[in-house]
């Protein structure tokens, strides 16, 4: 009986993997990228262009957008949830916007400013964030406070295992 259930689990996992792959491919298409540029142009009333590469992180895809005639410090990031990876992507975006703003305003943790967010657009739920230069990622910063972000991956492991490092 357990083997029969296990086969259903495999079918569900396979369907989930297929849906995730399909949504990733959809969000990478040129027409979607142009729609993301259009969303930013609409919100900021400025010409904007996509800067590659697209970044996939967690259940999101990130598009870096550059405003023509400005330096890279004015770039923004558009963050879209994968439709197949988030059960309630509209609610997810609203909660993430509130959390990011809370962290930015109430902690010393460097967090990007939320410039726009919404549940409904031609690209679906979205966050538009001010892009900040960074080294490392938030996972390391939260899991290992005080870890030097300039270290390479192997050096981070050495620093974590070296108890004399404060």
C-alpha positions in Angstrom: 0.0 0.0 0.0 2.8 2.5 0.8 4.4 1.9 -2.6 1.2 2.9 -4.3 1.1 6.2 -2.3 4.7 6.8 -3.1 4.0 6.5 -6.8 1.3 9.2 -6.5 3.9 11.4 -4.7 6.3 11.0 -7.6 3.6 12.0 -10.0 2.8 15.1 -8.0 6.5 16.0 -7.8 6.9 15.5 -11.5 3.9 17.7 -12.2 5.3 20.4 -9.9 8.7 20.2 -11.5 7.2 20.6 -15.0 5.0 23.5 -13.9 8.1 25.2 -12.3 10.2 24.7 -15.4 7.4 26.0 -17.7 6.9 29.2 -15.6 10.6 29.8 -15.5 10.8 29.6 -19.3 7.7 31.8 -19.7 9.2 34.5 -17.4 12.4 34.5 -19.5 10.7 35.1 -22.8 11.4 38.3 -24.6 7.8 39.4 -24.7 7.6 39.1 -20.9 10.9 41.0 -20.5 9.5 43.8 -22.7 6.3 43.9 -20.6 8.5 44.3 -17.4 10.3 47.2 -19.1 6.9 48.6 -20.0 5.8 48.4 -16.4 8.8 50.3 -15.2 8.4 52.9 -17.9 4.8 53.4 -16.9 5.6 53.7 -13.2 8.6 56.0 -13.5 7.7 57.8 -16.8 11.3 57.3 -18.0 12.8 55.2 -20.8 14.1 51.9 -19.2 15.9 48.9 -20.5 16.5 45.4 -19.2 20.1 44.6 -18.0 20.9 40.9 -18.3 21.2 38.4 -16.8 17.9 37.6 -15.2 18.4 36.4 -11.7 16.4 33.4 -10.3 16.3 33.3 -6.5 14.0 31.3 -4.4 10.5 31.3 -5.9 11.2 34.6 -7.7 12.7 36.0 -10.8 14.5 39.3 -10.8 14.9 41.7 -13.7 17.4 44.5 -13.4 16.2 47.7 -15.2 18.4 50.6 -16.1 17.1 54.1 -16.8 18.5 55.6 -20.0 20.8 58.5 -19.4 21.4 57.7 -15.7 24.2 55.9 -14.0 23.8 52.4 -12.6 23.1 53.7 -9.0 19.6 54.6 -10.2 18.8 51.0 -11.5 15.8 49.2 -10.0 15.0 45.5 -9.6 11.6 44.1 -10.6 10.8 41.0 -8.7 8.1 38.6 -10.0 7.0 35.4 -8.2 6.9 32.2 -10.2 3.2 31.4 -10.7 3.8 27.7 -9.9 6.0 28.3 -6.9 3.8 30.6 -4.9 0.3 29.5 -3.8 -0.9 33.1 -3.4 1.5 35.3 -5.3 -0.5 38.5 -4.9 -0.6 38.1 -1.1 3.1 37.1 -1.1 4.1 40.3 -2.8 2.1 42.5 -0.4 3.6 40.7 2.6 7.1 41.0 1.1 6.7 44.7 0.4 5.6 45.3 4.0 8.4 43.2 5.5 11.1 44.8 3.3 9.9 48.3 4.3 9.8 47.3 8.0 13.3 46.0 7.9 14.6 49.1 6.0 12.9 51.5 8.4 13.4 49.7 11.7 16.7 47.8 11.5 20.3 48.5 10.5 20.1 45.6 8.0 20.6 46.9 4.5 17.3 46.3 2.7 16.2 47.7 -0.6 13.5 50.4 -0.7 10.2 49.3 -2.1 9.3 51.8 -4.8 6.2 50.2 -6.2 4.3 47.0 -5.7 1.0 45.5 -6.9 -1.1 42.5 -7.3 -2.4 43.2 -10.8 -0.4 44.2 -13.8 0.3 42.9 -17.2 3.1 40.7 -15.7 1.1 39.7 -12.6 2.1 40.5 -9.0 5.3 42.5 -8.8 7.7 44.4 -6.5 9.9 47.2 -7.9 12.8 47.8 -5.5 15.7 50.3 -5.5 18.8 48.2 -6.5 21.5 48.3 -3.8 25.1 47.1 -4.4 25.8 44.1 -2.2 28.2 41.3 -1.6 27.0 38.0 -0.4 23.4 37.3 0.2 20.8 37.7 3.0 20.9 34.1 3.9 24.5 34.3 5.1 23.9 37.6 6.8 21.0 36.3 8.8 22.5 32.9 9.5 26.0 34.1 10.4 26.0 37.7 11.7 29.5 39.3 11.5 30.6 37.0 8.6 32.8 39.0 6.2 30.9 39.3 2.9 34.1 39.9 1.0 35.3 36.3 1.6 34.9 33.6 -1.1 32.8 30.5 -0.4 35.7 28.3 0.8 37.0 31.1 3.0 33.6 31.6 4.6 33.6 27.9 5.6 37.1 28.3 7.2 35.9 31.5 9.0 32.8 29.7 10.3 34.9 26.8 11.6 37.6 29.0 13.1 36.4 29.6 16.7 39.1 32.2 17.3 37.5 34.6 14.8 35.2 37.0 16.6 
